[in-house]
Amino acid sequence: MDNGDLQRLIADRYRLLHVLGQGSMGTVWAAHDEVLGRQVAVKGILQTPGMPEVEAAQLRERTMREARAVAALSHPNLVTLYDVLQQDGDPYVVMELVPSRSLGEVLQEQGCLTEKQGAAVLDAIAAALASAHRAGITHRDVKPGNVLIADDGRVKLTDFGIARNVAEATMTARGITLGTPAYIAPEVAQGGDVSAAADRWSLGATMWAAMAGEPPYVGRNVMQTINAVIHGDVPVPAGAGRLAPVISGLMQKEPAGRLSLVDVRRQVYPLLPEPGTDAFEVREQVQVPIVVRPKPKIEPDAPLADDPGPLPFMITKPITPERRRGRVATTFVLAAALLLFVAGSGGGFALTRLAAGAPLLPPAEQTLPTLPTLPTSATLRPRTASAVLANGDQGGRFTLNVEQSWSVYTEQRGADQRFPVSAVVHFVSGSGAYEVTVQRFPEYYPKRDIDTYVAGVQGRWPGRFFGGETTSTPDLPGPRSENSIQFLYKTVEGDEPTALRRSHFSRLLPYGNDLWVVEVIVPTEQEDEARVRLFDAIASTFAPV
């Protein structure tokens, strides 16, 4: 966005005032409704650079459908969608602008909620979800970042940016994992349908985090977190008090066993604040000056920021120096207490902390648990899966040998400056230490070649990519645009001294106009052994169906 966009009039009605957020999926502005004379939030959906026009048209149509579905909702605990429109072919969504903080921000400020605050949030979000579910809409991403605590004490659910109306399910391919790993339901993590029951699990997980001050499932990476959700026991709600039975009732592994939203509200009712009182401190709204913010210069290879979501949070009352000093002092005391605890227990437990809802990695002096034993070829079994796009393209089925006990989930990756759109199937070991991915790029040829892919991989890990020498490998039977290759590259994830070093064995297999990439990812410490026992044993069995 350039300065010319500011003060721009959308649909002869909404005047853009200043940017509130900008990310990979679009830009959000504070705007003024010239007809009704009120402040609103306007989100413009960004077309990813390099996205084919067919996919861009599908994105615009999906955005309009989702917005129309959400516009049918009306509930005091839901952010109101006012308007949806297109200008110059681009979709825009106009929403209520709520002076607020997210629940995630509140947890960062105060650590966790009190019982009355938790009851107020749980009751409000349960009511909001019940309204959406009655309209046939699932949220798909209930988490602390999508719960708003308004400055006047109201609680609202926002960001139906990936919601789907069940009546329009044809727009979504089965098996696409959506949501945030720490809060998604086990059946969704395994590629199952996202139902109203999945939203109830996510509500339980959100409240677990709100009462404990940390997510119910944490891992050193996304794979470990997903495996913990699928295979791990459901943890007992920490610090939840009388809300614990409700949270446990929502977080049942079997969807049919989860507490209904009606029963949630019935059990929470006695714990709500007294009528006329506020669970959260009512904050004085600060008048935000209209500031023209020029678009930052983005280098061609610079990674895009996270999507700001369809509804931003207005700047509210800042933290005063006195409050900041108090929080620093409290943090110092807690840190000292934790250090004494570790010293007294012989360092048997890893310290964890939260930063924007994510745990820190273990301290440098601790070592990772002993790596699991690598499987052998005798334990590998044929498995069939599909790497298809959401538009229902054909030709994505394949087979390969992999451990039967490993979890499988799928995703669709959008196009970016390095790669076109693709479908990815992940097979992940129970510990999260080992992963096999099968990625398919439909219609990769003739516009691109293998060198383009290799250059894209190198660009994805600037300064943290090592190796990458390529060698020839057997081709798949049938027509192809070029010969197959394989290569090994190593990456460093995270910061020293607790960075994860991973070795990636990749086999690139042209097949017709598609490019298939079979990759085995292992801890670098086991690279030599894994080359034979995993990569050679698995990649050689891959075959499109």
N, C-alpha and C positions, 0 to 999 in steps of 0.2 A: 504494500500500500504506500502511495506517495502522498505528499502534503495536499495534492489536489483532491484527494478523497475526503478530507476533512471539510465540513460544512456542505458536503455534497447532499443533494436531496434525492432520496430513494422513493420511487413510486409517487413523486410529487407530494410526499407527505412526511417522511421520516428524515430529519436533518441530522447527519452524522456529526457528533461533537468532538469526541476524542476516543482513542483506542483504549480498550480495557484489557484486551488479551489477544495474542497472536500465536498461532502454532501451525502444525503440519496440515490440519484439516480446515483451517479458516481463520477469519479475523472477527473479533467481537468489538462493537463500538457502543459507547453510551450515545444515545440519540434523543432527539426531541420530536414528539408527535405534533406536527403543526396543526392538525385538525382538532385533536382533543386537548392539546396543551399539557402533555405529561411526559415525564422521562421514561424511556424504554431502553431495552437492550436489543441490538440488531446484530445477528450473526450472518456473515456471508460465507458460503461454502466454497472452499478453495479447490480448484482442479489441480491435481498433482501434476507437476511438470512432466511431460513425456507421456501422459496418459492418452491412450487412443480415444478418438472421438466417440466410438461406440460405448466404451466404458464410462467416459465422462457423461454421456447422455443417461446411462443407467444410474450413475450416482445422483444426477439431478432429479431423475424421476423417483428414486428411492427416498431422497431427502423430502420431496414434496409429499409423498405418500405417508412417510413417518410423521411429518409435521401435521398433516390433516388428521391423522389418527389421534395424535396427542391433543390437538385443538378441540377434540370432542370431549375432553376431560374438563371437569369443573369441580374443584375441591379446595377448601381453605389450606390444606397442607400440601398442595401441589403448586409449583410455579406456573402461573397462567401464561399460556401461549396466545398472543393477541392476533397475530396475522402471519401469513405465509405468502410469499410473492416471488415473482421472477422479474428481473430486469436485465436486459441485454443477454438473455439466456441463462443468467446465473441465479440460483435460488437464494433467498434471504428469509430468515425467520425472525419475527419480532416478538419479544417476550417481556414479561414483567421484570422490572429492575428492582432487586431486593437489597437494601442496605443490610449487610450481613457478614458473618464469618462462616466458613464451613465447619462441620463437626471436627474434621481433621485439624483445623487451625485451633479450635477450642481445646482439643486434647493436647496439642503442643503447648498451649499456654498454661493449662491447669493439671495436666497429667492424666486424669480420668474423671468421669462424671460422678456426681453424688447419686444416691439412690433415687431421689426425687427428680433430678435432671434426667437420669436414665429412663425413668418411667414416662416422663413427658415426651422424650424423643421416641421411645418405643411405641407409645400410643399414637403419636402423630404419624409416624411413618407407616405403621400398620393400617391406619385409616386411609392414608394416601394410596398405598398399594391395593387395598381392597377396592377403592374407587376405580383404579386402573384395570384391575383384573375383571371387574364387572363389565368393563367396556371391551374386554378381549385383548388387552395390551399388557405385555410383560416389560418390566424395566430393563432387566438384563445386567445391570451394573450398580446395584445397591452397595454403597460403601461410604465411609466417613466423608470422603471428599464430595459426595453428591447429596449430603444432608446439610441444609442451611439453617443456621441459628440466626434469625433476624435480630436487628438491633432493638426491636420492640418486644422481643421474647418469643415470637412465633417460630415454629419449626416447619420447614418445607422440604420436600423432596424435589430434586431437580435433575437435569441431564438425562432426558429420554433420547439422547442422540443415537443410541443403538437399539432403541425399542423397535419391536415389530408387532404389527397387528396380526393376530393369528389368522384372520380371514385373508391376509395377503401373504401367506407363507411361501408362495411360489417365488418371492423375491429373494429368499434366503436358501442357500444350500444346506443340507443336513451335515452335521459334523463339524461346522465351523465354530471354534471356541471363541466366545465373546465374554468380556468382563475382566475383572481384576483377579489374578490368581489366588491371593490370600482370602478372597471372599466368594469365589464361585462355588457352586454346589458340586459334590463329587460326580454326579451323573453328567454334568456339563463338562467337567474336566476330562471326562472320558469320551467326549464327542456326542453326548446324548442331547435330547431336545431341551430347550430352555422353556420351562413351564412356570406357572404361578408358584408351584412348589419350590422351584429353584430360587425365585425371589425371596421366599420365606427363609430358606437357608441363608441367603446373603444378608437378610435382615438380622438373623440370629448372630452371624459372624460379625456384622457391624456393631451390634450391641456388645458382643464379647469384647471387641477391641475398645469400645467406649468405656466399659467398666473396668477393664484390666490395664488399659493404657498401651496395649500392644496387640497386634493381630493374633488370632487363634492359631494360625499356622505360619511359620517362618522357615525360610531356607536360605542357603547361600546363593541360590540362583532360582530362576523361575521353575526349572525342572524339579528341583528338590521340593519347592513349595507345592507344586501340583501333585507330586507323588505323596506328600504328606496329607493333602486333602483327600486323595483317593484311598490310600492304604492306612493312614494313621488313625489312631483312636481319636474320638472326639474329646477334646480336653474339657475338664470341668471348668465352668466359668469362674474366673478369678476376680474377686472383689465385687461380685454382682449382688451379694446379699440376697434379699427376697426376690430379686429378678432372676436369680440363677435357674430356677425350674422352668421359667418361660424361655430363656435362652436355650437351655438344653432341649426343650420341647421343639424348638425351631430347627436345631442342628441335629436332626436325626438322619443317618445315612440313607435310609429308605424314604423316598419322597412321600409315600402314602402315610408314613408314620409321623409326619411333621404337624405341629400344632397349627390349627386354622387361625386366620387373622381375627376372626370373631372371638375365639377363645383367648388369644393373646390379649386383646383389649379388655376382655372380661376379667382376666387375672391381674392385669396391670391397674385396673381402675382404683382399687383401694390404696395404691401407692402414689397416686397423682398428687401434685401440690394442691393446697386448699384453693377453692374458687376465689378469684380476685388476687391471687398471688402469682408471682413469676418464678419459674424454676431457674431461669437465667437472668443475670443482671441486665436491666434495661440500659442500653448504652446511648449516649447522646450522639446523634448523627452529625458528622462533620460535613459541612458544605464543601464539596470538591470543586476546585476551580477548573474551568475548561482549559486544558493544556493541549496544545498542538504537539503531537509526538511524531516526528518523522520516522519513516520505516527504516529500521536498521539495515545497513549494508550487509548482504549475505553473500559470502563467497560461493562459487559454484559447487564446491565439494563439502561445504559446511553442513553438518546434520541439522535437521529441522527441530524446532522445539516441540514439546508435548502439546497436544491439542488442548486449548484452554477450556473446551466444553461450551455448550450452547448458552449457558448463563453465567456471566462472571459475578464476582462479589465486589460490591462497591467498597472503596476505601472507607474504613470506619475509624473510630477514635483510636489514635496511636497509643502505644505503650509509653507511659511516662517514665522519666529517669528513675523515679522512686520505685515504680513497679519493676523496672528492669533490674535495679540493684537488688530488690528483694528476691527476684527469680534467680539471679546469679548466686546470691548467698545460699538459697535453698539448694541449687544445683551443686554447689561446693560441698554442703553438708552431706547430701545424698551420695556424691562421688566418694567422699571420705569413708562413709559407712560401708559402701560396697567394697572398697579396697580392703578395709579391715575384715570384712566377711570372707573375701577370697583368701587373704593371708591366713585367717584362722582355719579355713577348710582345706588348706594345702593346695589351693588352685584347682580343685576338682571340678569346678563349674565355670563356664565361660560367661564373662560379663556381656550383657546385651544392652543396647539402648535404642531409642527410636529417633529417627530423623525423617520427618515427613511420612511416618507410618512404616518405615522399613528398618530392619535390625542392622546393627553394625556387624562386621565380621569379627572373628575371635581375635584377641590381642596377639602380638607378635610372639610372645614367649610360649603360647600354646600351640600344639600341633593338631592337625586334623585327625579325626578318627582313622583307624587303619582302613585302607581302601578294601572294598569287597574283592573276593576272588573272581577273576575273569571267567566267564562261561567258556565251555569247550564246544567244539563243533557237534559233539554228541548230544548236547542239550538244546541245540537250535532246531526249530520246527518251522515249516512253511506257514506263512501268514499272508492273507490277501487284504488289500486296502485300496482306497480310491483317493487320488489327488486331483480333485475337480474344483473348478471355480464356482462362485456363487451364481453365475449366469447359466449353470447347468451344461457346460461344454462336455464334449464326449472324449473318450479315449484315455481316461485317467486311472484305470484300474491296473494294479500290478501285484506281483508276488515276490517275496524274498524270505529267506530263513532268518528268524530272530527268536529270542527267548519268549516262550509263551507267557511267562509271568510279567513281562514288561508292559507298562501302560502305553496306550496309544491315544493320541489326540491330533486333531488337524486344525489348520488355520489357513486363511488366505492372506497373502501379503500384497499390499497395494504397490503400484508402480512408483518408482522414485527416479532420481537422476542417474542411478547406476544400473537398476534392474527393472525389467517389465513386471507386470503382475504375475503372481505364481501361486500355486497351491502346495502346501507342505504338510507331510505326515510325520509325526514324531513318535518314535518308540523309545521309552525311557525306563532305565532300570529302577528298581525299588529305592535304591539309595540316591539316585540322581547323579551318580558318578559317571555313568555311561549313557550315551544317547546315539541313536541311529535316526537320521532324517532322510526322507525321500522328497525331493523338491522337483516339481514339474513346471516348466515355463512353456505354456501353449503358444504356438505360432512364433517361436523364438527366431526361426529362420524365415526368410533370407536376410532380414534387416540386421542381424547380429551374428557374432561367432563366439567361439570359446575364449578367444583372447579378450573379448569384451567382458565376459563373465569373470575371468581371472583378475582383470584390472579393477572390476567392481569390488571383488573380495578384498583386494589390497587397499582400496580406498575406504572400505568400511572400518578398517582398523588402523587409522593413521598413527604411525609411531609405535604401534603395538602388534605389528604383523612381522613374522619371522619365517624364513624358508620360502616355500612356494615353488620349488623346482618341479617341472612336469615331466612325466614319462608316458609312453604309449600303453594302452590297455586293450583287451579284446573289445570289438565292436558288437553292438546288438544286431541281430539279423534283420535284414530289410533295408529299405532306402534310407540314406542319411546324407547330410550336406557336408560333413567333414568327419575325420577320424576321431575316435574317443581318446581321452587322456585321463590320467589320474595324477594327483599331486598331494603333498603333505604341507600343511602350514600350521604354525603355532601362534597362539594369541595369549595375551595377558589381560585378564578381566579384573577390574578393581585396582586399588592403589596398594603400593607397598606399605607395610611388610606382609599384608595378608592377601595379596593378589592371587587369583586362580590362574594357573598355567594349564592351558588346554591344547591338545594336539588334535588336528582335524585331518582325517584321511578322506579325500574327496575323489570320486570317480564321476567324470562328466561324459554323458552318453547321449549323443545326438540320435534321434529316432524320428524319421519323417521330418516334419517342420518343428517338432518339439525338442526341447533340451531337458534331459533328466539329470539330476545331480543326486548321487547316493553318497552320504557323508556319515562317517563314524567318528564320534567325538569322545575322547578319553582324557584322563589326567596325564599330563606329560610324563610323570614319573613312571607310568606303565606303557609308554609309547611302543617300545620294542616288542614287548609281549603281546600288546593289543593288536599290532599290525597283523600278526599271524592268526591269533585266536579269535579276533573279532572282524577286522576289516576284510582280510582275504577270505574268511569263511562266510561272511555275510554278503559283501558286494558282488561276489562271483555268482550268487544265486538270484540276483535281481532280474526280473523279466516283466515287461509290459504284458498285459493280458488282452 
